[in-house]
Amino acid sequence: MCGLVGYLAPSGCAPEAMRARVRAMAAPIIHRGPNSSGDWIDVEAGIALAHRRLAIVDLSAAGHQPMVSESGRFVISFNGEIYNHADLRAELGAGGRMPAWRGHSDTETLLAGFDAWGVIPTIRRAVGMFALALWDRRDRNLTLIRDRLGEKPLYYGWQGTGPTRVFVFGSELKGLAAHPDFEGRIRRDVLPELLRHGHVGADRSIHEGIFKVRPGEMLTLSLAQPEPRRRFYWSGADVAASRGHSAGSRPVAPAEAVETLETLLADAVGRQMMSDVPLGAFLSGGIDSSTIVALMQKQSVRPVRTFSIGFHEARYNEAEHARTVARHLGTEHTELYVGEKELLGVVPDLPAIYDEPFADSSQIPTFLVAQLARQHVTVALSGDGGDELFAGYDRYGHGARLMSRAGRLPLPLRHLIARTLRALPARLVDATMEPLRPPPQGKEPNGQRLRRLADYFRSGSLDELHRKLVSGWRFPEAAVPGACPPPTMLDATPPPRGTLSDIERMMQLDMLTYLPDDILTKVDRATMAVSLESRAPFLDHRVVEFAWSLPGDFKWRAGTSKWVLRQVLYRHVPRDIVERPKMGFEVPIGLWLRGPLRDWAQALLDPARLQREGWFDVDVIGRHWSEHLSGRCNWGSQLWSVLMFQAWLEARGR
């Protein structure tokens, strides 16, 4: 795992100046690659590449980057792992296209493939996670490529105007910001998305003129053709909408599906255990991480290192379940119980860790478990992706049931019922329902919950309901005056649905949005902040394609999620050890904002400060803050997104 940066600009700069600039861009991302650094420039072409290396495979100098292909045509700065690179080397050899290998790094394998087969055919052969910048010395163009599911980040954009403008790119925004021509203007129009979803997603970023390469995308540009030519070499939207089936494919029996899934997952796990440095896994004791660890232990000659974080509050604590699974599988297990002090201690570092405003509060324990693992290993496998592929989120069942029941009523009648429910005084609802259904500590009161459910009830379509289910702020535009949000996949530009059921449609949308923009962003920044490589076997694209080829009831059956995946796990772990309600990696943000984080939040939400900075509507934010402090509502997650922007803004010194 590594970090990359670079820029392309009209020639005319001295070699020393070019090298100094690109090295300055690499310096802020040293955490992504603390083992070594390198750079490569071509003054005449105006291209500069730099690389920070976290050595995982081939620890020798033969893996040093940027790396030049044997032909001399291609120069690469590469972040990631190609898990089937040994197979690619064998294929090159069988075809008589094998170069004189300098080492055994996957970077060298990629370059040999580019020389032999071309860029797109090689990338389509590759199984892995990656972000890369490739300079073609013959054609004088730059290609940026991101892996299929979006595990690794890659930002880019033109900065400046006129003939002297510069194209900057890299793994993190802080690397781009180190270039002297980086402008860094905040893109106001994406703030409603940040409030709604807790992140800035798809190809957008917090900065004007700076974008992200999308999952499965590659783009090519040059000084002669500065507008990037964008194409997808793999489309998760198409895989899901087509159910992965080709015409005439035969039905799969349940037993065959379980057997095939285990074979594919075991192969993915085995490949991702490729490492020349210590390796382990995150273990929560849930279905996903337990399956990965079970398949790791089956293929390991020694106990696998596993890691979990524990909380003293029983409602948030999964450590006991993880310990039970670890004991059964015989792993070498390490757990760390953390209290409020340790959790809150991470908050001041969040703007630096996440680089642009990011507001999934589980980012806090994610960082702590990464920090724990890094004390023992350099690579950790995770269960990320299992929920999106096998219908693991509770909202899938809830959403499908609601649409089925509400759909029996005409939409105008549903709107009338919703208005009636919302008209009930929240305090009256709280007083009436609290003796019957007291809300859990730190959760929204019953009156607030009833209004939210009423809003769900009047949804006119499954896509509309799903958007509400994954939203924090319901109408964030009101909190950001003057913003004109760009269209997103969850509103104006939905992917094709095909014949997907309601549950499968929500899974598809989450795989394309929530997974790369929230889950994988959270894990990448948290692990890379401590120089730990995280790998996700569920996101092997062969596993993804097979999961989508299965009928929906292989994933959601009789109210049970992950049916086919559970059958794989039960072969290795007794059912009673892992059967329990889904918990998630939750922290009590709402309670903290009324307690130990109150002064911190109050300073960031000070009305005079908000008025002076001009990003948010003072009255809207003030009303939410006041209602939250009074206990009438729990706006913890909504305020967290505002606070993460405010903290990020403060860290920038503006």
C-alpha positions as CSV (number, residue, x, y, z in Angstrom):
1,M,0.0,0.0,0.0
2,C,1.3,3.4,-1.0
3,G,0.5,6.9,-1.9
4,L,1.0,8.7,-5.2
5,V,1.0,12.4,-6.3
6,G,2.0,14.2,-9.5
7,Y,1.3,17.0,-11.9
8,L,1.4,17.8,-15.6
9,A,2.2,21.3,-16.7
10,P,3.6,23.2,-19.7
11,S,7.4,22.8,-19.9
12,G,9.7,25.6,-19.0
13,C,10.3,24.8,-15.3
14,A,13.9,23.8,-14.3
15,P,14.4,20.2,-13.3
16,E,15.3,21.1,-9.7
17,A,12.1,23.1,-9.4
18,M,10.0,20.3,-10.8
19,R,11.5,17.8,-8.5
20,A,11.2,20.1,-5.5
21,R,7.5,20.6,-6.2
22,V,6.5,17.0,-6.6
23,R,8.5,16.0,-3.5
24,A,6.7,18.7,-1.6
25,M,3.4,17.1,-2.8
26,A,4.5,13.7,-1.5
27,A,5.6,14.9,1.9
28,P,2.1,15.3,3.4
29,I,1.2,11.7,2.6
30,I,4.2,10.1,4.2
31,H,1.8,8.1,6.4
32,R,0.6,6.2,3.3
33,G,4.2,5.1,2.6
34,P,6.7,5.6,5.4
35,N,9.3,3.1,4.1
36,S,10.7,4.9,1.1
37,S,10.0,7.6,-1.5
38,G,10.8,8.2,-5.1
39,D,10.1,10.7,-7.9
40,W,10.4,10.8,-11.7
41,I,10.3,13.9,-14.0
42,D,10.4,14.6,-17.7
43,V,11.1,18.3,-18.1
44,E,10.3,18.5,-21.8
45,A,7.0,16.7,-21.4
46,G,6.1,18.7,-18.2
47,I,5.2,15.5,-16.2
48,A,6.3,14.8,-12.6
49,L,5.4,11.7,-10.6
50,A,6.2,10.9,-6.9
51,H,5.5,7.9,-4.7
52,R,5.5,7.0,-1.0
53,R,6.0,3.3,-0.4
54,L,4.6,1.1,2.3
55,A,6.4,-2.1,1.4
56,I,4.2,-5.2,1.5
57,V,5.3,-7.4,-1.4
58,D,8.9,-7.5,-2.6
59,L,10.6,-5.4,0.1
60,S,13.7,-4.9,-2.0
61,A,14.7,-2.0,-4.1
62,A,13.3,-3.9,-7.1
63,G,9.9,-2.6,-6.0
64,H,10.9,1.0,-5.9
65,Q,8.6,3.5,-7.6
66,P,7.9,5.4,-9.8
67,M,8.8,2.4,-12.0
68,V,9.6,2.4,-15.8
69,S,8.6,-0.6,-17.9
70,E,11.2,-2.7,-19.6
71,S,10.3,-1.2,-23.0
72,G,10.8,2.3,-21.5
73,R,7.4,3.4,-22.8
74,F,5.4,3.5,-19.5
75,V,6.2,5.0,-16.1
76,I,3.9,4.2,-13.2
77,S,3.1,5.4,-9.7
78,F,0.9,2.7,-8.2
79,N,-1.1,2.4,-5.0
80,G,-2.6,-1.0,-4.2
81,E,-2.2,-4.7,-4.6
82,I,-2.7,-7.0,-7.6
83,Y,-3.6,-10.3,-6.0
84,N,-3.3,-12.4,-9.1
85,H,0.0,-11.0,-10.3
86,A,1.7,-14.4,-10.2
87,D,-1.0,-15.7,-12.6
88,L,-0.4,-12.7,-14.9
89,R,3.4,-13.5,-14.9
90,A,2.6,-17.1,-15.8
91,E,0.4,-15.9,-18.7
92,L,3.1,-13.6,-19.9
93,G,5.5,-16.4,-19.9
94,A,3.2,-18.8,-21.7
95,G,2.7,-16.2,-24.4
96,G,6.4,-15.6,-24.8
97,R,6.0,-12.0,-23.6
98,M,7.8,-12.3,-20.3
99,P,10.5,-9.6,-19.6
100,A,13.7,-10.1,-17.7
101,W,12.2,-9.7,-14.2
102,R,14.0,-7.4,-11.8
103,G,12.0,-8.5,-8.7
104,H,8.6,-10.0,-7.8
105,S,6.5,-6.9,-7.2
106,D,3.0,-6.6,-8.7
107,T,3.9,-3.2,-10.0
108,E,6.5,-4.7,-12.3
109,T,3.9,-7.3,-13.4
110,L,1.4,-4.5,-14.4
111,L,4.0,-2.7,-16.5
112,A,4.9,-5.9,-18.3
113,G,1.3,-6.4,-19.0
114,F,0.9,-2.9,-20.4
115,D,3.9,-3.6,-22.7
116,A,2.5,-6.9,-23.8
117,W,-1.3,-6.6,-23.9
118,G,-2.0,-2.9,-23.6
119,V,-3.5,-0.9,-20.7
120,I,-7.2,-1.8,-20.7
121,P,-6.7,-5.6,-21.4
122,T,-4.2,-5.7,-18.5
123,I,-6.4,-3.9,-16.0
124,R,-9.3,-6.1,-16.9
125,R,-7.1,-9.2,-16.2
126,A,-6.1,-7.7,-12.8
127,V,-7.7,-8.9,-9.6
128,G,-7.0,-6.3,-6.9
129,M,-7.5,-2.9,-5.3
130,F,-5.6,0.0,-6.8
131,A,-5.2,3.6,-7.9
132,L,-2.5,4.4,-10.4
133,A,-1.1,7.1,-12.6
134,L,0.5,6.0,-15.8
135,W,2.6,8.1,-18.1
136,D,2.9,7.0,-21.7
137,R,6.3,8.4,-22.9
138,R,5.5,7.6,-26.6
139,D,2.1,9.2,-26.8
140,R,2.8,11.8,-24.1
141,N,-0.5,11.2,-22.3
142,L,-1.4,10.5,-18.7
143,T,-3.9,7.8,-17.6
144,L,-5.5,7.6,-14.1
145,I,-7.2,4.4,-13.1
146,R,-9.1,3.4,-10.0
147,D,-10.2,-0.1,-8.9
148,R,-13.6,-1.6,-9.6
149,L,-15.3,-1.0,-6.2
150,G,-13.4,2.1,-5.1
151,E,-11.2,0.8,-2.4
152,K,-8.3,3.2,-3.2
153,P,-8.8,7.0,-3.7
154,L,-7.6,9.1,-6.5
155,Y,-8.2,12.9,-6.9
156,Y,-7.4,15.1,-9.9
157,G,-8.1,18.4,-11.5
158,W,-6.8,21.4,-13.4
159,Q,-5.8,24.4,-11.4
160,G,-5.2,28.0,-12.6
161,T,-6.2,29.5,-15.9
162,G,-4.7,30.1,-19.3
163,P,-1.6,28.4,-20.9
164,T,0.2,28.0,-17.5
165,R,-2.5,26.0,-15.7
166,V,-1.5,22.8,-14.1
167,F,-3.1,19.3,-13.8
168,V,-2.6,17.9,-10.3
169,F,-3.5,14.4,-9.0
170,G,-2.9,12.2,-6.0
171,S,-4.1,9.9,-3.4
172,E,-5.2,12.6,-0.9
173,L,-6.2,16.2,-1.2
174,K,-3.4,17.3,1.1
175,G,-0.9,16.1,-1.5
176,L,-2.6,18.2,-4.2
177,A,-2.8,21.2,-1.8
178,A,1.0,21.2,-1.5
179,H,1.4,22.3,-5.1
180,P,1.9,26.1,-5.3
181,D,-0.8,26.5,-7.9
182,F,-3.5,24.7,-5.9
183,E,-6.4,27.1,-5.4
184,G,-8.4,25.3,-2.7
185,R,-11.7,27.1,-3.2
186,I,-14.6,25.4,-1.4
187,R,-17.4,24.1,-3.6
188,R,-20.5,25.4,-1.9
189,D,-22.8,23.3,-3.9
190,V,-21.7,20.0,-2.4
191,L,-22.4,21.0,1.2
192,P,-26.0,19.8,1.1
193,E,-24.7,16.4,0.1
194,L,-22.3,16.5,3.0
195,L,-25.2,17.2,5.4
196,R,-27.5,14.6,3.8
197,H,-25.1,11.7,3.6
198,G,-22.0,12.7,5.7
199,H,-19.6,12.7,2.8
200,V,-19.0,14.2,-0.7
201,G,-19.4,11.4,-3.1
202,A,-19.0,10.1,-6.6
203,D,-16.6,12.2,-8.7
204,R,-17.1,15.3,-6.6
205,S,-14.8,16.8,-3.9
206,I,-15.0,19.6,-1.4
207,H,-12.9,21.8,-3.7
208,E,-13.9,23.5,-6.9
209,G,-12.2,22.0,-9.9
210,I,-11.0,18.9,-8.1
211,F,-12.6,15.6,-8.8
212,K,-12.3,11.9,-7.9
213,V,-11.8,9.1,-10.4
214,R,-14.9,6.9,-10.0
215,P,-14.8,3.2,-9.2
216,G,-14.0,1.2,-12.3
217,E,-13.1,4.3,-14.2
218,M,-10.0,5.3,-16.2
219,L,-9.3,8.7,-17.7
220,T,-6.7,9.9,-20.2
221,L,-5.5,13.4,-21.0
222,S,-2.5,15.3,-22.3
223,L,-1.4,18.9,-22.7
224,A,-2.6,18.7,-26.3
225,Q,-6.0,17.2,-25.2
226,P,-6.5,18.6,-21.7
227,E,-10.1,17.5,-21.3
228,P,-10.0,14.0,-19.8
229,R,-11.4,11.2,-21.8
230,R,-13.3,9.1,-19.3
231,R,-14.4,5.5,-19.7
232,F,-15.4,2.6,-17.5
233,Y,-13.5,-0.7,-17.9
234,W,-16.0,-2.3,-15.3
235,S,-19.4,-1.2,-14.2
236,G,-20.9,-2.3,-10.9
237,A,-24.2,-0.7,-12.0
238,D,-24.4,-3.0,-15.0
239,V,-23.3,-6.1,-13.1
240,A,-26.1,-5.6,-10.6
241,A,-28.8,-4.6,-13.1
242,S,-28.1,-7.6,-15.2
243,R,-27.8,-9.9,-12.2
244,G,-24.5,-11.0,-13.6
245,H,-26.4,-13.4,-15.9
246,S,-25.6,-14.1,-19.5
247,A,-28.4,-15.1,-21.8
248,G,-29.5,-18.7,-21.2
249,S,-27.6,-19.1,-17.9
250,R,-29.0,-22.0,-15.8
251,P,-30.5,-21.6,-12.3
252,V,-28.2,-22.4,-9.4
253,A,-29.3,-24.8,-6.6
254,P,-28.8,-23.6,-3.0
255,A,-26.2,-26.2,-2.2
256,E,-24.2,-25.4,-5.3
257,A,-24.4,-21.7,-4.6
258,V,-23.0,-22.2,-1.1
259,E,-20.2,-24.4,-2.4
260,T,-19.3,-22.0,-5.2
261,L,-19.4,-19.0,-2.8
262,E,-17.0,-20.7,-0.4
263,T,-14.6,-21.7,-3.2
264,L,-14.5,-18.1,-4.5
265,L,-14.2,-16.5,-1.1
266,A,-11.5,-18.9,0.0
267,D,-9.6,-18.1,-3.2
268,A,-10.0,-14.4,-2.6
269,V,-8.9,-14.7,1.0
270,G,-5.9,-16.9,0.1
271,R,-4.8,-14.4,-2.5
272,Q,-5.2,-11.5,-0.1
273,M,-3.0,-13.2,2.5
274,M,-0.1,-12.6,0.0
275,S,2.3,-10.5,2.1
276,D,6.0,-10.3,2.9
277,V,5.1,-8.5,6.2
278,P,3.0,-9.5,9.3
279,L,-0.7,-9.9,8.5
280,G,-3.9,-10.2,10.5
281,A,-7.6,-9.4,10.4
282,F,-10.3,-7.2,12.0
283,L,-12.8,-9.3,13.9
284,S,-16.1,-8.0,15.2
285,G,-17.7,-11.4,15.7
286,G,-20.4,-10.7,13.1
287,I,-21.1,-12.7,10.0
288,D,-18.8,-10.9,7.6
289,S,-15.6,-10.6,9.6
290,S,-16.1,-14.1,11.1
291,T,-16.4,-15.7,7.7
292,I,-13.2,-14.0,6.5
293,V,-11.2,-15.0,9.6
294,A,-12.5,-18.6,9.4
295,L,-11.3,-18.9,5.8
296,M,-8.0,-17.3,6.7
297,Q,-7.4,-19.7,9.6
298,K,-8.3,-22.7,7.4
299,Q,-5.5,-21.7,5.1
300,S,-2.9,-20.7,7.7
301,V,-0.3,-23.0,9.3
302,R,-0.2,-20.8,12.4
303,P,-2.9,-18.8,14.4
304,V,-4.1,-15.8,12.5
305,R,-3.7,-12.5,14.4
306,T,-7.2,-10.9,15.0
307,F,-8.1,-7.5,16.5
308,S,-11.2,-6.0,18.0
309,I,-12.2,-2.9,20.0
310,G,-14.4,-3.2,23.0
311,F,-16.6,-0.7,24.7
312,H,-17.7,-0.6,28.4
313,E,-21.3,0.2,27.4
314,A,-23.0,-3.2,26.6
315,R,-25.2,-1.7,23.9
316,Y,-22.2,-0.8,21.7
317,N,-19.9,-3.7,22.7
318,E,-19.1,-6.5,20.2
319,A,-15.8,-7.5,21.8
320,E,-17.3,-10.4,23.7
321,H,-18.7,-11.9,20.5
322,A,-15.4,-11.5,18.7
323,R,-13.6,-13.2,21.6
324,T,-15.9,-16.2,21.4
325,V,-15.4,-16.6,17.6
326,A,-11.6,-16.1,18.0
327,R,-11.5,-18.8,20.7
328,H,-13.4,-21.3,18.5
329,L,-11.2,-20.7,15.5
330,G,-8.0,-20.6,17.5
331,T,-6.8,-17.2,16.4
332,E,-4.2,-15.2,18.3
333,H,-6.6,-12.5,19.4
334,T,-6.0,-9.0,20.7
335,E,-8.7,-6.7,22.1
336,L,-8.6,-3.3,23.5
337,Y,-11.3,-1.8,25.6
338,V,-11.6,1.9,25.1
339,G,-13.6,4.4,27.1
340,E,-14.9,7.8,26.5
341,K,-11.5,9.5,27.0
342,E,-9.8,7.4,24.3
343,L,-12.8,7.9,21.8
344,L,-13.0,11.6,22.3
345,G,-9.3,11.9,22.0
346,V,-9.5,11.1,18.3
347,V,-11.9,13.9,17.5
348,P,-9.3,16.7,17.2
349,D,-7.4,14.6,14.6
350,L,-10.3,13.8,12.4
351,P,-9.8,16.8,9.9
352,A,-6.2,15.8,9.3
353,I,-7.1,12.0,9.0
354,Y,-10.0,12.4,6.6
355,D,-8.6,15.3,4.5
356,E,-12.0,16.6,3.5
357,P,-15.2,16.8,5.6
358,F,-16.4,13.3,6.5
359,A,-19.1,12.6,9.0
360,D,-19.6,9.0,9.7
361,S,-19.1,8.9,13.5
362,S,-17.9,5.3,13.3
363,Q,-14.7,6.8,11.9
364,I,-13.6,7.1,15.5
365,P,-13.6,3.5,16.6
366,T,-12.4,2.5,13.1
367,F,-9.3,4.6,13.6
368,L,-8.7,3.1,17.1
369,V,-8.9,-0.5,15.9
370,A,-6.6,0.3,13.0
371,Q,-4.2,1.9,15.5
372,L,-4.4,-1.3,17.6
373,A,-3.7,-3.6,14.7
374,R,-0.8,-1.6,13.4
375,Q,1.1,-2.3,16.7
376,H,1.3,-5.9,15.6
377,V,0.8,-6.2,11.8
378,T,1.2,-4.2,8.6
379,V,-1.8,-5.8,6.7
380,A,-5.3,-6.5,8.0
381,L,-8.2,-8.2,6.2
382,S,-11.7,-6.9,6.8
383,G,-15.3,-8.0,6.1
384,D,-16.2,-4.8,4.3
385,G,-18.7,-5.3,1.4
386,G,-20.6,-8.2,2.9
387,D,-23.6,-6.1,3.8
388,E,-24.0,-4.6,0.4
389,L,-23.5,-7.9,-1.4
390,F,-25.7,-10.1,0.8
391,A,-28.4,-7.8,2.1
392,G,-27.0,-7.2,5.5
393,Y,-28.5,-3.9,6.5
394,D,-31.7,-3.8,8.5
395,R,-33.0,-1.0,6.3
396,Y,-33.4,-3.4,3.4
397,G,-36.1,-5.5,5.1
398,H,-37.7,-2.4,6.7
399,G,-37.8,-0.5,3.4
400,A,-39.2,-3.4,1.3
401,R,-41.9,-4.1,3.9
402,L,-42.9,-0.4,4.1
403,M,-43.1,-0.1,0.3
404,S,-45.2,-3.3,0.1
405,R,-47.7,-2.1,2.7
406,A,-47.8,1.5,1.7
407,G,-48.1,0.7,-1.9
408,R,-51.5,-0.7,-1.4
409,L,-52.8,2.8,-0.6
410,P,-53.1,5.6,-3.2
411,L,-50.3,8.1,-2.9
412,P,-52.6,11.1,-2.0
413,L,-54.0,9.1,0.9
414,R,-50.5,8.3,2.1
415,H,-49.7,12.0,2.0
416,L,-52.8,12.8,4.0
417,I,-51.9,10.1,6.7
418,A,-48.3,11.4,6.9
419,R,-49.5,15.0,7.3
420,T,-51.8,13.9,10.1
421,L,-49.1,12.1,11.9
422,R,-46.7,14.9,11.6
423,A,-49.3,17.4,12.9
424,L,-49.4,15.6,16.2
425,P,-47.4,17.6,18.8
426,A,-44.1,15.8,19.4
427,R,-44.3,16.4,23.2
428,L,-47.7,14.8,23.3
429,V,-46.4,11.8,21.4
430,D,-43.4,11.5,23.7
431,A,-45.5,11.7,26.9
432,T,-48.0,9.1,25.5
433,M,-45.6,6.6,24.1
434,E,-42.7,6.8,26.6
435,P,-44.3,4.4,29.2
436,L,-45.0,1.9,26.4
437,R,-41.9,2.3,24.3
438,P,-39.1,4.3,26.1
439,P,-36.5,5.3,23.6
440,P,-33.0,3.9,24.2
441,Q,-30.6,6.4,25.8
442,G,-29.0,8.6,23.1
443,K,-31.7,7.8,20.5
444,E,-34.3,10.0,19.0
445,P,-37.5,10.6,21.1
446,N,-40.7,8.9,20.0
447,G,-42.2,12.1,18.6
448,Q,-39.2,12.7,16.4
449,R,-39.2,9.0,15.3
450,L,-42.9,9.1,14.4
451,R,-42.4,12.2,12.1
452,R,-39.5,10.4,10.4
453,L,-41.6,7.3,9.8
454,A,-44.4,9.4,8.5
455,D,-42.0,11.0,6.0
456,Y,-41.0,7.5,4.9
457,F,-44.6,6.5,4.5
458,R,-45.4,9.1,1.9
459,S,-42.5,8.1,-0.4
460,G,-43.7,7.8,-4.0
461,S,-41.1,5.2,-5.0
462,L,-38.5,2.8,-3.6
463,D,-35.7,5.0,-4.8
464,E,-37.2,8.0,-2.9
465,L,-37.6,5.9,0.2
466,H,-34.0,4.6,0.0
467,R,-32.7,8.1,-0.3
468,K,-34.6,9.1,2.9
469,L,-33.3,6.0,4.7
470,V,-29.7,6.9,4.0
471,S,-30.1,10.6,4.7
472,G,-29.2,12.6,7.8
473,W,-30.6,16.0,7.0
474,R,-34.0,15.6,5.2
475,F,-33.8,19.1,3.5
476,P,-30.2,20.1,3.8
477,E,-30.5,22.8,1.1
478,A,-32.3,25.0,3.7
479,A,-29.2,24.9,5.9
480,V,-26.9,26.0,3.0
481,P,-28.3,29.2,1.5
482,G,-27.3,29.8,-2.2
483,A,-26.2,26.2,-2.8
484,C,-27.3,24.5,-6.1
485,P,-26.5,20.8,-5.5
486,P,-25.3,18.8,-8.5
487,P,-27.3,15.8,-9.6
488,T,-26.4,12.5,-7.9
489,M,-27.1,8.8,-8.4
490,L,-29.6,8.9,-5.6
491,D,-31.8,11.6,-7.1
492,A,-31.4,12.7,-10.7
493,T,-29.1,10.1,-12.3
494,P,-30.1,6.7,-11.0
495,P,-28.5,3.5,-12.5
496,P,-30.6,1.1,-14.5
497,R,-32.6,-1.2,-12.2
498,G,-33.3,-4.1,-14.5
499,T,-35.5,-6.7,-12.8
500,L,-34.1,-6.1,-9.3
501,S,-36.4,-6.5,-6.4
502,D,-36.8,-3.7,-3.9
503,I,-34.2,-5.2,-1.5
504,E,-31.8,-5.8,-4.4
505,R,-32.3,-2.2,-5.7
506,M,-31.3,-0.8,-2.3
507,M,-28.3,-3.1,-2.3
508,Q,-27.3,-1.9,-5.8
509,L,-27.6,1.7,-4.8
510,D,-25.6,1.2,-1.6
511,M,-22.8,-0.7,-3.5
512,L,-22.5,2.2,-5.9
513,T,-22.7,5.0,-3.4
514,Y,-22.5,4.2,0.3
515,L,-19.9,1.6,0.0
516,P,-17.2,3.6,-1.9
517,D,-18.1,7.0,-0.6
518,D,-18.6,6.2,3.1
519,I,-17.4,2.7,4.1
520,L,-14.3,2.4,2.0
521,T,-13.3,6.0,2.5
522,K,-13.6,5.6,6.2
523,V,-11.5,2.5,6.3
524,D,-8.9,3.8,3.8
525,R,-8.2,7.0,5.7
526,A,-8.3,5.4,9.1
527,T,-5.9,2.6,8.2
528,M,-3.5,4.7,6.1
529,A,-3.3,7.3,8.9
530,V,-1.4,4.7,10.9
531,S,0.4,3.1,7.8
532,L,-1.7,-0.1,7.9
533,E,-3.0,-1.8,4.7
534,S,-6.6,-2.9,4.8
535,R,-7.8,-5.6,2.3
536,A,-11.4,-6.6,1.7
537,P,-11.9,-10.1,0.2
538,F,-15.6,-9.6,-0.4
539,L,-14.7,-7.0,-2.9
540,D,-12.8,-9.3,-5.2
541,H,-14.8,-8.6,-8.4
542,R,-15.3,-12.3,-9.0
543,V,-17.1,-12.6,-5.7
544,V,-19.1,-9.5,-6.4
545,E,-20.2,-10.8,-9.8
546,F,-21.1,-14.2,-8.4
547,A,-23.1,-12.6,-5.6
548,W,-25.1,-10.6,-8.0
549,S,-25.8,-13.6,-10.2
550,L,-27.7,-15.3,-7.3
551,P,-31.4,-15.0,-6.8
552,G,-32.5,-12.5,-4.2
553,D,-33.8,-15.1,-1.8
554,F,-30.4,-16.6,-1.6
555,K,-29.5,-13.4,0.2
556,W,-32.7,-12.4,2.0
557,R,-34.7,-15.4,3.0
558,A,-37.7,-15.5,5.3
559,G,-36.6,-12.3,7.0
560,T,-33.0,-13.5,7.4
561,S,-30.2,-11.6,5.8
562,K,-27.1,-13.1,4.2
563,W,-28.6,-16.6,3.9
564,V,-26.0,-18.0,1.5
565,L,-23.1,-16.4,3.4
566,R,-24.4,-17.7,6.7
567,Q,-24.4,-21.3,5.3
568,V,-20.7,-20.8,4.4
569,L,-19.9,-19.6,7.9
570,Y,-21.8,-22.4,9.6
571,R,-19.4,-24.9,8.1
572,H,-16.7,-23.4,10.2
573,V,-18.4,-21.7,13.2
574,P,-21.4,-23.0,15.2
575,R,-24.6,-21.2,14.4
576,D,-25.2,-20.2,18.0
577,I,-21.9,-18.3,18.3
578,V,-22.7,-15.8,15.5
579,E,-26.5,-15.6,15.5
580,R,-27.3,-12.3,17.1
581,P,-28.8,-8.9,16.1
582,K,-26.7,-6.7,14.0
583,M,-25.0,-4.0,16.0
584,G,-22.7,-1.9,13.8
585,F,-19.8,0.2,14.9
586,E,-21.8,2.9,16.7
587,V,-20.8,5.6,19.1
588,P,-23.2,7.9,21.1
589,I,-22.6,11.1,19.3
590,G,-25.9,12.6,20.4
591,L,-25.0,12.1,24.1
592,W,-21.5,13.4,23.6
593,L,-22.7,16.6,22.1
594,R,-24.8,17.3,25.2
595,G,-21.9,16.3,27.4
596,P,-18.1,16.1,26.9
597,L,-18.2,17.6,23.4
598,R,-20.7,20.4,24.2
599,D,-18.1,23.2,24.6
600,W,-16.2,22.1,21.5
601,A,-19.4,22.0,19.5
602,Q,-20.7,25.3,20.9
603,A,-17.6,27.1,19.8
604,L,-17.8,25.7,16.3
605,L,-21.6,26.5,16.0
606,D,-21.4,30.0,17.6
607,P,-23.9,32.1,15.7
608,A,-21.5,35.0,15.2
609,R,-18.9,32.6,13.8
610,L,-21.4,31.0,11.4
611,Q,-22.6,34.4,10.3
612,R,-19.0,35.5,9.6
613,E,-18.0,32.4,7.7
614,G,-21.2,32.4,5.7
615,W,-21.5,28.7,4.8
616,F,-24.6,27.8,6.8
617,D,-27.9,29.4,7.7
618,V,-27.5,30.6,11.3
619,D,-31.2,30.2,12.2
620,V,-31.5,26.6,10.8
621,I,-28.3,25.4,12.6
622,G,-29.2,27.3,15.8
623,R,-32.6,25.7,16.0
624,H,-31.3,22.2,15.5
625,W,-28.6,22.8,18.2
626,S,-31.1,24.2,20.6
627,E,-33.6,21.4,20.1
628,H,-30.8,18.9,20.5
629,L,-29.5,20.4,23.8
630,S,-33.0,20.5,25.2
631,G,-33.5,16.8,24.6
632,R,-36.7,17.4,22.5
633,C,-34.9,15.9,19.5
634,N,-31.8,14.0,18.8
635,W,-30.0,15.7,16.0
636,G,-26.6,14.1,16.8
637,S,-25.8,12.7,13.4
638,Q,-27.1,15.8,11.6
639,L,-25.0,18.2,13.7
640,W,-22.0,15.9,13.4
641,S,-21.9,16.6,9.6
642,V,-22.0,20.3,10.3
643,L,-19.3,20.0,13.0
644,M,-17.0,18.0,10.8
645,F,-17.1,20.7,8.2
646,Q,-16.6,23.4,10.8
647,A,-13.6,21.5,12.3
648,W,-12.1,20.9,8.9
649,L,-12.6,24.6,8.1
650,E,-10.8,25.6,11.3
651,A,-8.0,23.2,10.6
652,R,-7.4,24.9,7.3
653,G,-7.0,28.2,9.2
654,R,-9.8,29.9,7.3
